[in-house]
Amino acid sequence: MPEPVVDPAGVAGHTVLIAGATSTAGVAVAAALAGAGAQVLAVGSDAERLERVIEVAPDASVYVCDLADYAQVTALAATLHAEHGPIDGLVHLVGGWRGGGGLDGQTDTDWDFLHERVVQTLRNTTRAFNADLLASFTGRLAIVSSVSVDAPTPGGANYASAKAAAETWTRAVGHGFAKSGDTAAAVIFAVRSLDGLEPRLAAEVVALWDAPAAALNNTRRILTP
Ligand SMILES: NC(=O)c1ccc[n+]([C@@H]2O[C@H](COP(=O)([O-])OP(=O)(O)OC[C@H]3O[C@@H](n4cnc5c(N)ncnc54)[C@H](OP(=O)(O)O)[C@@H]3O)[C@@H](O)[C@H]2O)c1
């Protein structure tokens, strides 16, 4: 058995893409990664909001991209490869909530919104960057899901179903990582609410580079206050 690979430098020197980087959580993750010495690539749909990332991580590179559009994501990947080379980490944070009103309230409009944000952007980014994560000697994928997947309610059925799909997709990516050797890991964080947990999430993301992939891959970690 080969020795598990852990870079003694942790995330320092690695290139990490944050997909959906302008929320409080995104900014916290960007600041923590940059503080730990990573090259941060931050993506959002709005240039002005991306300035929030630059305020906490001045050396970060920011990119505007509609991550729900696969053609835009593949163009983004080409740009990032030209400017920074392959990435070592993908932190997927695009989310959003729609729901309420019991089962009758689970509208198609809300489902389309959740599918686009929660599932489509994850499918697009993981497909576009899977080869990078496999080629890196410490590839990492992280998503933030919800504990509502474990205890779905009628009023949150659309949301919990979209999150369950995202978790399943992530485990499929992780299965591919495992089959390709023990260098890459896919990790699901699950929270009830991120409010106040953003620094904890940021620290957990940085720590993904402190443990061997085999110990992390396809784990689901519930973060509680
Ligand atoms: N907030 C919570 O309490 C909570 C609870 C459970 C799970 N989660 C999960 O935790 C993760 C982070 O949560 P969050 O509240 O920080 O997420 P969020 O605000 O819903 O999304 C993160 C960022 O994604 C960007 N974004 C949205 N659509 C995009 C698109 N098409 N292309 C590119 N960027 C796009 C948004 O920035 P721009 O609009 O500036 O582009 C936004 O700042 C999400 O997966 C969420 O579902 C959150």
The ligand as an SDF file (V2000), in Angstrom:
LIG
                    3D

 48 52  0  0  0  0  0  0  0  0999 V2000
  -27.0870   29.9040    4.6010 N   0  0  0  0  0  0  0  0  0  0  0  0
  -27.4620   28.8580    5.3340 C   0  0  0  0  0  0  0  0  0  0  0  0
  -27.9330   28.9820    6.4600 O   0  0  0  0  0  0  0  0  0  0  0  0
  -27.2950   27.4800    4.7780 C   0  0  0  0  0  0  0  0  0  0  0  0
  -27.9230   26.3900    5.3840 C   0  0  0  0  0  0  0  0  0  0  0  0
  -27.6960   25.1000    4.8660 C   0  0  0  0  0  0  0  0  0  0  0  0
  -26.8630   24.9310    3.7630 C   0  0  0  0  0  0  0  0  0  0  0  0
  -26.3050   26.0360    3.1850 N   0  0  0  0  0  0  0  0  0  0  0  0
  -25.4820   25.8600    2.0080 C   0  0  0  0  0  0  0  0  0  0  0  0
  -24.2180   26.4150    2.2260 O   0  0  0  0  0  0  0  0  0  0  0  0
  -23.6900   26.9060    0.9830 C   0  0  0  0  0  0  0  0  0  0  0  0
  -23.2900   28.3660    1.1840 C   0  0  0  0  0  0  0  0  0  0  0  0
  -24.4360   29.0580    1.6380 O   0  0  0  0  0  0  0  0  0  0  0  0
  -24.6450   30.5980    1.3510 P   0  0  0  0  0  0  0  0  0  0  0  0
  -25.8830   31.0320    2.0470 O   0  0  0  0  0  0  0  0  0  0  0  0
  -23.3700   31.2920    1.6090 O   0  0  0  0  0  0  0  0  0  0  0  0
  -24.8810   30.5180   -0.2200 O   0  0  0  0  0  0  0  0  0  0  0  0
  -25.5900   31.5360   -1.2120 P   0  0  0  0  0  0  0  0  0  0  0  0
  -25.4740   32.9070   -0.6720 O   0  0  0  0  0  0  0  0  0  0  0  0
  -26.9470   31.0370   -1.5450 O   0  0  0  0  0  0  0  0  0  0  0  0
  -24.7020   31.3190   -2.5050 O   0  0  0  0  0  0  0  0  0  0  0  0
  -23.3110   31.6130   -2.4750 C   0  0  0  0  0  0  0  0  0  0  0  0
  -22.9640   32.5430   -3.6060 C   0  0  0  0  0  0  0  0  0  0  0  0
  -23.2310   31.9330   -4.8480 O   0  0  0  0  0  0  0  0  0  0  0  0
  -23.2740   32.9600   -5.8250 C   0  0  0  0  0  0  0  0  0  0  0  0
  -24.0750   32.5440   -6.9760 N   0  0  0  0  0  0  0  0  0  0  0  0
  -25.3920   32.3120   -7.0140 C   0  0  0  0  0  0  0  0  0  0  0  0
  -25.7630   31.9060   -8.2560 N   0  0  0  0  0  0  0  0  0  0  0  0
  -24.6390   31.8850   -9.0000 C   0  0  0  0  0  0  0  0  0  0  0  0
  -24.3520   31.5610  -10.3490 C   0  0  0  0  0  0  0  0  0  0  0  0
  -25.3230   31.1680  -11.1930 N   0  0  0  0  0  0  0  0  0  0  0  0
  -23.0900   31.6650  -10.7800 N   0  0  0  0  0  0  0  0  0  0  0  0
  -22.1020   32.0850   -9.9420 C   0  0  0  0  0  0  0  0  0  0  0  0
  -22.3040   32.3970   -8.6520 N   0  0  0  0  0  0  0  0  0  0  0  0
  -23.5620   32.3010   -8.1860 C   0  0  0  0  0  0  0  0  0  0  0  0
  -23.8790   34.1520   -5.1030 C   0  0  0  0  0  0  0  0  0  0  0  0
  -23.0950   35.2730   -5.3610 O   0  0  0  0  0  0  0  0  0  0  0  0
  -23.4540   36.3760   -6.4750 P   0  0  0  0  0  0  0  0  0  0  0  0
  -24.9310   36.5810   -6.4320 O   0  0  0  0  0  0  0  0  0  0  0  0
  -22.6550   37.5390   -6.0460 O   0  0  0  0  0  0  0  0  0  0  0  0
  -23.0000   35.7570   -7.7340 O   0  0  0  0  0  0  0  0  0  0  0  0
  -23.7400   33.8310   -3.6120 C   0  0  0  0  0  0  0  0  0  0  0  0
  -23.0150   34.7950   -2.8970 O   0  0  0  0  0  0  0  0  0  0  0  0
  -24.7940   26.7240   -0.0420 C   0  0  0  0  0  0  0  0  0  0  0  0
  -24.6100   25.5280   -0.7410 O   0  0  0  0  0  0  0  0  0  0  0  0
  -26.0380   26.6120    0.8070 C   0  0  0  0  0  0  0  0  0  0  0  0
  -27.1040   25.9110    0.1920 O   0  0  0  0  0  0  0  0  0  0  0  0
  -26.4910   27.2840    3.6620 C   0  0  0  0  0  0  0  0  0  0  0  0
  1  2  1  0
  2  3  2  0
  2  4  1  0
  4  5  1  0
  4 48  2  0
  5  6  2  0
  6  7  1  0
  7  8  2  0
  8  9  1  0
  8 48  1  0
  9 10  1  0
  9 46  1  0
 10 11  1  0
 11 12  1  0
 11 44  1  0
 12 13  1  0
 13 14  1  0
 14 15  2  0
 14 16  1  0
 14 17  1  0
 17 18  1  0
 18 19  2  0
 18 20  1  0
 18 21  1  0
 21 22  1  0
 22 23  1  0
 23 24  1  0
 23 42  1  0
 24 25  1  0
 25 26  1  0
 25 36  1  0
 26 27  1  0
 26 35  1  0
 27 28  2  0
 28 29  1  0
 29 30  1  0
 29 35  2  0
 30 31  1  0
 30 32  2  0
 32 33  1  0
 33 34  2  0
 34 35  1  0
 36 37  1  0
 36 42  1  0
 37 38  1  0
 38 39  2  0
 38 40  1  0
 38 41  1  0
 42 43  1  0
 44 45  1  0
 44 46  1  0
 46 47  1  0
M  CHG  2   8   1  16  -1
M  END
$$$$
